[in-house]
Amino acid sequence: MTTGISLGLAIGLSLGVLFGIVTDNISLGMMIGVAVGLCGGSVASALKSKKKKGQEKSDEEKKNNEK
């Protein structure tokens, strides 16, 4: 299973290379892609873990309400 950071880095780097090819400056595109990918991946994994914690709390509330 891939983590959010690695997935974000892969997507960001590929988009950065694409941007670099279009602007004819691949090195700048790669740097921008890595930066965006790392930041976006960190945010995605943080939101994913926050959502998972919220679901666990709601599951516990449902179990308590059933009793």
TAQUI-V209030 format. One record per residue. N is the residue number from 1. SS is DSSP state (A for helix, B for strand, O for the rest). D_LAST is the distance of its C-alpha to the last C-alpha in whole Angstrom. Layout:
n=N ss=SS d_last=D_LAST
n=N ss=SS d_last=D_LAST
This chain:
n=1 ss=O d_last=36
n=2 ss=O d_last=38
n=3 ss=O d_last=37
n=4 ss=A d_last=37
n=5 ss=A d_last=40
n=6 ss=A d_last=42
n=7 ss=A d_last=41
n=8 ss=A d_last=42
n=9 ss=A d_last=45
n=10 ss=A d_last=46
n=11 ss=A d_last=46
n=12 ss=A d_last=48
n=13 ss=A d_last=50
n=14 ss=A d_last=51
n=15 ss=A d_last=51
n=16 ss=A d_last=53
n=17 ss=A d_last=56
n=18 ss=A d_last=56
n=19 ss=A d_last=57
n=20 ss=A d_last=59
n=21 ss=A d_last=61
n=22 ss=A d_last=61
n=23 ss=A d_last=62
n=24 ss=O d_last=65
n=25 ss=O d_last=63
n=26 ss=A d_last=61
n=27 ss=A d_last=60
n=28 ss=A d_last=59
n=29 ss=A d_last=57
n=30 ss=A d_last=55
n=31 ss=A d_last=55
n=32 ss=A d_last=53
n=33 ss=A d_last=51
n=34 ss=A d_last=50
n=35 ss=A d_last=49
n=36 ss=A d_last=47
n=37 ss=A d_last=45
n=38 ss=A d_last=44
n=39 ss=A d_last=43
n=40 ss=A d_last=41
n=41 ss=A d_last=40
n=42 ss=A d_last=38
n=43 ss=A d_last=37
n=44 ss=A d_last=35
n=45 ss=A d_last=34
n=46 ss=A d_last=33
n=47 ss=A d_last=31
n=48 ss=A d_last=29
n=49 ss=A d_last=28
n=50 ss=A d_last=27
n=51 ss=A d_last=25
n=52 ss=A d_last=23
n=53 ss=A d_last=22
n=54 ss=A d_last=21
n=55 ss=A d_last=19
n=56 ss=A d_last=17
n=57 ss=A d_last=16
n=58 ss=A d_last=15
n=59 ss=A d_last=13
n=60 ss=A d_last=11
n=61 ss=A d_last=10
n=62 ss=A d_last=9
n=63 ss=A d_last=7
n=64 ss=A d_last=5
n=65 ss=A d_last=5
n=66 ss=A d_last=4
n=67 ss=O d_last=0
